[in-house]
Amino acid sequence: MPTSITITSEFSGSVVAKGATDDLSAQLLRHAGFKQIDDWHGRRHRLPTTTPLADQVAIATHAAEMLRAARYDVTLPPSLDTARMSPPVHVLGPYAAGAEVLRITDRIRAAEDGTSLQRAVDHLPHPEHGALERVREALEAAGEEVNDLDDEAYALADRFGFATAFVSSAQSELVDSEAELRRIGTASESYPAARTVRDHRGAALATSPAVNQAKVSLASGSETAPVTTTGLPSRASAPRR
């Protein structure tokens, strides 16, 4: 039976190859660019966490190709396989943030259990470092910058404020979802809970202050002063002369 080698991307961001216990497979991994580690955990091969994403994918794909040519059984997730990545990162050009989210999406689709799914999804709603928090900050900063550059563009600034509130609502919706994600596939009682959350999502959005304010602003048109997401009147509250 051929030796089975698994190449995966860990939660820390490092790419690790496990199962290369013989000299030939270890030599092929080192040749591809992996660093060999021998300690009380045993032999394994790793790429530094500072390795750029494009290099991680290229090295992992090359290592898998060489190992398979040598008749090793290799497991490689789609996020590290240039032939299976959809769409390829380079197609996005300068949109590096979008490319990283696509990488997270690939990891989510490749999850084989609740724990690996939770680790992949955590890159999105994490309260301090998640993608949603970064998007919320960026939208908030965009609205502030619009106000700083042109105090007449209050309507555009308010639109960014509404978008910021929507992202905050999405973050609130996913609070404490980690434990439920880890239980996916292991306990049937998790499914009724998930359905309950979905049933209440529409009601939560319907009562969102941002949603209600957006409806009021659209209905009132230019006759009513816009109100910011903080609940304070915007600078358009008094007629301009």
C-alpha positions as CSV (number, residue, x, y, z in Angstrom):
1,M,0.0,0.0,0.0
2,P,1.5,3.4,-1.0
3,T,2.4,5.9,1.8
4,S,-0.3,8.4,2.4
5,I,0.9,12.1,2.7
6,T,-1.4,15.0,3.6
7,I,-0.6,18.6,2.8
8,T,-2.9,21.1,4.6
9,S,-3.1,24.7,5.6
10,E,-3.2,25.1,9.4
11,F,-5.2,27.7,11.3
12,S,-2.0,29.6,11.9
13,G,-1.6,30.1,8.2
14,S,1.3,27.7,7.9
15,V,1.3,24.9,5.3
16,V,2.2,21.5,6.8
17,A,2.9,18.1,5.2
18,K,2.4,15.0,7.3
19,G,3.1,11.4,6.6
20,A,6.5,11.7,4.8
21,T,8.3,9.3,7.1
22,D,10.7,7.7,4.5
23,D,13.7,9.4,3.1
24,L,12.5,9.7,-0.5
25,S,9.3,11.5,0.3
26,A,11.1,13.8,2.7
27,Q,13.7,14.6,0.1
28,L,11.0,15.5,-2.4
29,L,9.3,17.8,0.0
30,R,12.6,19.5,0.9
31,H,13.3,19.9,-2.8
32,A,9.9,21.6,-3.3
33,G,10.7,24.1,-0.6
34,F,9.4,22.6,2.7
35,K,11.5,22.7,5.9
36,Q,11.9,19.4,7.7
37,I,11.3,19.3,11.4
38,D,12.3,16.3,13.5
39,D,11.2,16.5,17.2
40,W,9.3,14.5,19.8
41,H,6.1,14.9,17.6
42,G,7.9,13.0,14.8
43,R,9.0,14.0,11.3
44,R,7.0,16.6,9.5
45,H,7.5,19.3,6.9
46,R,6.3,22.9,7.1
47,L,6.3,26.2,5.2
48,P,7.0,29.4,7.2
49,T,3.8,31.4,8.1
50,T,5.4,34.4,6.3
51,T,5.3,32.5,3.0
52,P,3.1,34.5,0.5
53,L,-0.1,32.8,-0.4
54,A,0.8,32.5,-4.1
55,D,4.1,30.8,-3.1
56,Q,2.3,28.5,-0.7
57,V,0.0,27.3,-3.4
58,A,2.8,26.9,-6.0
59,I,5.1,25.0,-3.5
60,A,2.3,22.7,-2.3
61,T,1.1,21.9,-5.8
62,H,4.6,21.2,-7.0
63,A,5.3,18.9,-4.0
64,A,2.1,17.0,-4.6
65,E,3.0,16.5,-8.3
66,M,6.4,15.1,-7.5
67,L,5.1,12.8,-4.7
68,R,2.3,11.5,-6.9
69,A,4.9,10.9,-9.7
70,A,6.8,8.8,-7.2
71,R,3.6,6.8,-6.5
72,Y,2.7,8.3,-3.2
73,D,-0.9,8.8,-2.2
74,V,-1.2,12.6,-1.6
75,T,-4.2,14.5,-0.2
76,L,-4.2,18.2,-1.2
77,P,-7.1,20.6,-0.5
78,P,-8.4,22.8,-3.4
79,S,-7.1,25.9,-1.7
80,L,-3.5,24.7,-2.3
81,D,-4.0,23.1,-5.7
82,T,-3.5,25.4,-8.7
83,A,-5.5,23.1,-10.9
84,R,-8.6,23.2,-8.6
85,M,-8.6,26.7,-7.3
86,S,-11.8,28.6,-8.5
87,P,-11.2,31.2,-9.6
88,P,-7.4,31.5,-9.5
89,V,-6.1,34.3,-7.3
90,H,-4.1,36.0,-10.1
91,V,-7.4,36.7,-12.0
92,L,-8.4,39.3,-9.4
93,G,-5.4,41.4,-10.1
94,P,-4.9,44.1,-7.4
95,Y,-7.9,43.0,-5.3
96,A,-5.9,41.1,-2.7
97,A,-8.6,41.2,-0.1
98,G,-11.1,39.5,-2.4
99,A,-8.5,36.9,-3.3
100,E,-8.0,36.1,0.4
101,V,-11.7,35.8,1.0
102,L,-11.8,33.3,-2.0
103,R,-9.1,31.3,-0.3
104,I,-11.2,31.2,2.9
105,T,-14.2,30.1,0.8
106,D,-12.1,27.2,-0.6
107,R,-11.2,26.2,2.9
108,I,-14.8,26.3,3.9
109,R,-15.9,24.1,1.0
110,A,-13.0,21.6,1.7
111,A,-14.0,21.2,5.4
112,E,-14.5,17.6,6.3
113,D,-16.0,18.0,9.8
114,G,-17.4,20.7,12.1
115,T,-14.1,21.5,13.7
116,S,-12.4,22.3,10.4
117,L,-15.4,24.2,9.2
118,Q,-15.4,26.3,12.4
119,R,-11.7,27.1,11.9
120,A,-12.2,28.2,8.3
121,V,-15.4,30.2,9.0
122,D,-13.7,32.0,12.0
123,H,-11.7,34.1,9.6
124,L,-14.9,35.9,8.8
125,P,-16.8,36.8,12.0
126,H,-13.9,36.9,14.5
127,P,-14.7,40.0,16.6
128,E,-11.1,41.4,16.5
129,H,-9.4,40.1,13.4
130,G,-12.2,38.7,11.2
131,A,-12.9,39.9,7.6
132,L,-16.3,41.3,8.7
133,E,-14.7,43.6,11.3
134,R,-12.2,44.8,8.7
135,V,-15.0,45.5,6.2
136,R,-17.0,47.4,8.9
137,E,-14.0,49.5,9.8
138,A,-13.3,50.3,6.1
139,L,-16.9,51.3,5.4
140,E,-16.9,53.5,8.5
141,A,-13.6,55.1,7.5
142,A,-15.0,55.7,4.0
143,G,-18.0,57.6,5.4
144,E,-15.8,59.7,7.7
145,E,-13.5,60.5,4.8
146,V,-16.4,61.6,2.6
147,N,-17.5,64.0,5.3
148,D,-13.9,65.4,5.7
149,L,-13.4,65.9,2.0
150,D,-16.9,67.4,1.2
151,D,-19.4,68.4,3.8
152,E,-22.0,68.8,1.1
153,A,-21.9,65.0,0.4
154,Y,-23.7,64.1,3.6
155,A,-26.1,61.8,1.8
156,L,-23.2,59.6,0.5
157,A,-21.6,59.6,3.9
158,D,-24.9,58.4,5.4
159,R,-25.1,55.6,2.9
160,F,-21.7,54.4,4.0
161,G,-23.0,54.7,7.6
162,F,-26.0,52.5,6.7
163,A,-23.7,49.9,5.2
164,T,-21.6,49.9,8.3
165,A,-24.7,49.2,10.4
166,F,-25.7,46.3,8.2
167,V,-22.2,44.7,8.6
168,S,-22.5,45.2,12.4
169,S,-25.9,43.4,12.2
170,A,-24.3,40.5,10.4
171,Q,-21.6,40.3,13.1
172,S,-24.2,40.3,15.8
173,E,-26.1,37.5,14.0
174,L,-23.0,35.2,14.1
175,V,-21.9,35.9,17.8
176,D,-21.2,32.6,19.7
177,S,-21.6,30.4,16.5
178,E,-18.3,28.7,17.1
179,A,-19.6,25.9,19.3
180,E,-22.6,25.2,17.0
181,L,-20.2,24.9,14.0
182,R,-18.0,22.4,15.8
183,R,-21.0,20.3,16.6
184,I,-22.1,20.1,12.9
185,G,-22.5,16.5,11.9
186,T,-22.2,15.1,15.4
187,A,-25.4,16.0,17.1
188,S,-28.9,16.2,15.5
189,E,-30.1,18.7,18.1
190,S,-28.0,21.4,16.5
191,Y,-30.2,21.5,13.4
192,P,-33.4,22.8,15.2
193,A,-31.3,25.5,16.8
194,A,-29.9,26.5,13.4
195,R,-33.4,26.6,11.9
196,T,-34.6,28.8,14.8
197,V,-31.8,31.3,14.1
198,R,-32.7,31.4,10.4
199,D,-36.4,31.9,11.3
200,H,-35.6,35.0,13.5
201,R,-33.1,36.5,11.0
202,G,-35.8,38.2,9.0
203,A,-37.4,39.6,12.1
204,A,-34.0,40.9,13.4
205,L,-33.3,42.7,10.1
206,A,-36.8,44.1,10.0
207,T,-36.4,45.8,13.4
208,S,-32.8,47.0,12.6
209,P,-32.5,50.8,13.2
210,A,-30.4,51.0,10.0
211,V,-33.1,49.3,7.9
212,N,-35.8,51.5,9.4
213,Q,-33.8,54.6,8.9
214,A,-33.0,53.7,5.3
215,K,-36.7,53.3,4.6
216,V,-37.5,56.6,6.2
217,S,-34.8,58.4,4.2
218,L,-36.0,56.9,0.9
219,A,-39.6,57.8,1.6
220,S,-39.0,61.4,2.8
221,G,-36.8,62.4,-0.1
222,S,-35.4,65.9,0.1
223,E,-38.1,67.4,2.4
224,T,-36.8,65.7,5.5
225,A,-33.3,66.1,6.9
226,P,-31.3,62.8,6.7
227,V,-30.4,61.2,10.0
228,T,-27.1,59.5,10.5
229,T,-26.7,55.9,11.9
230,T,-25.8,57.5,15.3
231,G,-29.3,58.9,15.6
232,L,-28.2,62.5,15.3
233,P,-29.4,64.9,12.5
234,S,-26.9,65.3,9.7
235,R,-25.6,68.6,8.7
236,A,-28.5,69.0,6.2
237,S,-30.9,69.6,9.1
238,A,-31.0,73.3,8.3
239,P,-31.6,74.8,4.8
240,R,-28.4,76.0,3.1
241,R,-28.2,79.5,1.8
